[in-house]
Amino acid sequence: YIKNFFLKIFDNVQTSDVNVKIKYPEYGALFEVFSLWVEKILNVTESRSQFFLRHYLIFFTSFIGSIFFYFLALKRFSSWKIALLGTVFLITSPRIFASGFFNSKDIIFMYFFIANIFFSIFFLEKPNYKNALLFALFSSMCVGIRVAGVLVPFLVLFFILIKSLRNDYKYKIKKYIFSFMLFFIFMTILFWPSLWENPFDNFVNSIVSFKSYGHPMFNFYLGEYIHSTTVHWYYIPLWISITTPVLVLVLFIYGFLILIRRIYMRLISINSNNNLNDLWRGPKELQDIIFLSLLFLPIFFIIILNSTLYSGWRHVYFLYPLIVLIS
């Protein structure tokens, strides 16, 4: 598709002569295109070697992504011991560990999602051109793998608006927000070939398509077969609860209750005379709210939109790092 796209532009080939379409335009192809380039550069032609090369690339990405998670946890907890423990929780989860060798979609998106959150916090705390560029780069790469990556930039921009209303920034930040949006839009289109011909319509269609996948199949769970388009609302919470290590699950419930209680107490204490009683106090509490929001917003939208679901909860593996952080 990419080759023929440029043929139409530079070789003056008529559209009717080159009519190659992308089979699944709603999927970002960033990692697959990169893997294919590596395959061509190294001249790997035998199918067995191609499979092993993909496994190496997926594992290498997972390894780098786990380092990003360590630094994300280190930034939140300011303790290398807790950050290392959290990283161990992440990589020793059986499903996450296994997928780190072969899953070129869900697990790759999860690790790019981690890096995206990492750079989003820097931009949220200190908007400048450097942080805007880094945040835009990883946001666009995240979206270039799966469209759900738009959650992070939208949520961060919302919290930047709230912080601006609180006068948390001592300088004007509009130019940095504009720079981020400009970089983000440009690089998202660059990294997603199916957007090149019609960026706006194809992007909207990709979002709409994720409400209902065109994959008519059955899921076997709770002792019966359920069609992928009519799964129960608790499908994702159930799968997460029965496949997450018990220690992580118990600690998550405890951490979740602590965060909910803190947020509730902040909300009922807000008044115009006491500036301390606010929704968050300091950057670490704000990070907790971001982690909590990014965890529950996707589940909320999946339930409300009654999205098509199948193959367990692999489509939302990107939520697991947030579960670990709360744990």
Rosetta blueprint (number, residue, H / E / L):
1 Y L
2 I H
3 K H
4 N H
5 F H
6 F H
7 L H
8 K H
9 I H
10 F H
11 D L
12 N L
13 V L
14 Q L
15 T L
16 S L
17 D L
18 V L
19 N L
20 V L
21 K L
22 I L
23 K L
24 Y L
25 P L
26 E L
27 Y L
28 G L
29 A L
30 L H
31 F H
32 E H
33 V H
34 F H
35 S H
36 L H
37 W H
38 V H
39 E H
40 K H
41 I H
42 L L
43 N L
44 V L
45 T L
46 E L
47 S H
48 R H
49 S H
50 Q H
51 F H
52 F H
53 L H
54 R H
55 H H
56 Y H
57 L H
58 I H
59 F H
60 F H
61 T H
62 S H
63 F H
64 I H
65 G H
66 S H
67 I H
68 F H
69 F H
70 Y H
71 F H
72 L H
73 A H
74 L H
75 K H
76 R H
77 F H
78 S L
79 S L
80 W H
81 K H
82 I H
83 A H
84 L H
85 L H
86 G H
87 T H
88 V H
89 F H
90 L H
91 I H
92 T L
93 S L
94 P H
95 R H
96 I H
97 F H
98 A H
99 S H
100 G H
101 F H
102 F H
103 N L
104 S L
105 K L
106 D H
107 I H
108 I H
109 F H
110 M H
111 Y H
112 F H
113 F H
114 I H
115 A H
116 N H
117 I H
118 F H
119 F H
120 S H
121 I H
122 F H
123 F H
124 L H
125 E H
126 K L
127 P L
128 N L
129 Y H
130 K H
131 N H
132 A H
133 L H
134 L H
135 F H
136 A H
137 L H
138 F H
139 S H
140 S H
141 M H
142 C H
143 V H
144 G L
145 I L
146 R L
147 V H
148 A H
149 G H
150 V H
151 L H
152 V H
153 P H
154 F H
155 L H
156 V H
157 L H
158 F H
159 F H
160 I H
161 L H
162 I H
163 K H
164 S H
165 L H
166 R L
167 N L
168 D L
169 Y L
170 K L
171 Y L
172 K L
173 I L
174 K H
175 K H
176 Y H
177 I H
178 F H
179 S H
180 F H
181 M H
182 L H
183 F H
184 F H
185 I H
186 F H
187 M H
188 T H
189 I H
190 L H
191 F H
192 W L
193 P H
194 S H
195 L H
196 W L
197 E L
198 N L
199 P H
200 F H
201 D H
202 N H
203 F H
204 V H
205 N H
206 S H
207 I H
208 V H
209 S H
210 F L
211 K L
212 S L
213 Y L
214 G L
215 H L
216 P L
217 M L
218 F E
219 N E
220 F E
221 Y E
222 L L
223 G L
224 E E
225 Y E
226 I E
227 H E
228 S L
229 T L
230 T L
231 V L
232 H L
233 W L
234 Y L
235 Y H
236 I H
237 P H
238 L H
239 W H
240 I H
241 S H
242 I H
243 T H
244 T L
245 P L
246 V H
247 L H
248 V H
249 L H
250 V H
251 L H
252 F H
253 I H
254 Y H
255 G H
256 F H
257 L H
258 I H
259 L H
260 I H
261 R H
262 R H
263 I H
264 Y H
265 M H
266 R H
267 L H
268 I H
269 S H
270 I L
271 N E
272 S L
273 N L
274 N E
275 N L
276 L L
277 N L
278 D L
279 L L
280 W L
281 R L
282 G L
283 P H
284 K H
285 E H
286 L H
287 Q H
288 D H
289 I H
290 I H
291 F H
292 L H
293 S H
294 L H
295 L H
296 F H
297 L H
298 P H
299 I H
300 F H
301 F H
302 I H
303 I H
304 I H
305 L H
306 N L
307 S L
308 T L
309 L L
310 Y L
311 S L
312 G L
313 W L
314 R H
315 H H
316 V H
317 Y H
318 F H
319 L H
320 Y H
321 P H
322 L H
323 I H
324 V H
325 L H
326 I H
327 S L
